[in-house]
Every structure is written in structure tokens, then in C-alpha cells.
Amino acid sequence: MGYLLKERSRAHNDFYNAFGISIQPFYDGLITLVFKSIKIDIIKFDDYLHGKYGDYEDEGKSMNDIVVEKYGEDASKILEKLI
């Protein structure tokens, strides 16, 4: 279950606490309205991770692998709620 629209502040806080950055650059307003829950643009977030950690796919790692490795299981669960 994702973050409901009324939980926007909580989603922003959870994302910041997990990743140490604002959710704003990744926030997808249109998809949020369509699904009526807070959503991010996963491609933008993946690009961010590539910029920070390189081409992790070359090492056989998925985006989730790098999230768990660098930020932990809780961050992965938060991300899952946002996509």
C-alpha cells in the first residue's frame, strides 16, 4: 500500500530520512493524481542513483540491490510504496 494523498508530508519525511535528499526532484504529480497516492518517477531516481554509484548493472546489481546495499531494507520498502 502506498502513501495516500493526505500522507504527503509523511512520504516526504520518510523519503528524506531514508535517502538523505528531498523527494521533490523525483515527485510525479500527474501519476500521483491518477493513482491518488504519492508517486515518484522511478526513472529519474534511477538516474540519480547511477550518477552517485555508477552503472551498477555492470556488476549484476539491480536498482533495489543498490538501494538495500547503500540505504537498507527500510529504504527499499519506502521506495516500493512510491512506485
N, C-alpha and C positions, 0 to 999 in steps of 0.2 A: 504494500500500500504506500502510495506516495504522500507528499505533503499537500494538504488541502490549501486552497487559496487563502483561507484565513490563518494559515500557519506560515505565511511568507516570512515573517520575522524569524521564526524558529528554523526554517530551512536555511536562511541566510546565516544565522548564527552557527548552526551545525556544520555547514559547508566551511565557514571561516575557521572554526575550531579544528576541523579535520585536515584542511589543506593549507591553512595559514594565509589565504587570499580571499578576496571578495568573490562572491558568486556572480556579481554584476556582468563581467565581460562574457560570461557563458550563458546567462539567463536568456531563455527563449520565450518572449512574451506571447507570440502567436500560438505556439504549441501549448503553452500554459493555459491560454483561454480555451482552446479546443478541448483539452483534456480536463479542464477545471482542477488542475493540480500543478504545483510548481515544477517546471521542467527546465533543463539546460540543453544547450546544443552540444551534444557529445563529441561532435567532430572538432569544434573549437577547443574543447577541453583536451581532446587527444592531441591536437596541435600544440597546445600549451605543454603537455607532458613531454612530447617529442623535443620541444625547444629546451626543456630542462634536463631531460635524461637521454636524449639521443634516440636513435632508431632501435628501440628495444625489441622489435620484432626480429631483427637480425640475430638476436640472442635467443630466439624462440620464445619470447615472453609476450603475453597479451597485455592490453591496457590494464585489465584487472590484476594481472600478476604484478605489474609495476606499482599500482595503487596499494596493493596489500604489502608489498615489499617496502615501499617508502613511507606509507602513511598508516598502514594497519587495517585490520579486518573491519573495524567500525567505519572507517572512511569508505571502504568498499560498499558497505551496507547503505551508507548515506548516498553515495553515487547511484546505486541501484534504484533508490527511491526517486531520484531526479531524472532518470531517463525513461 
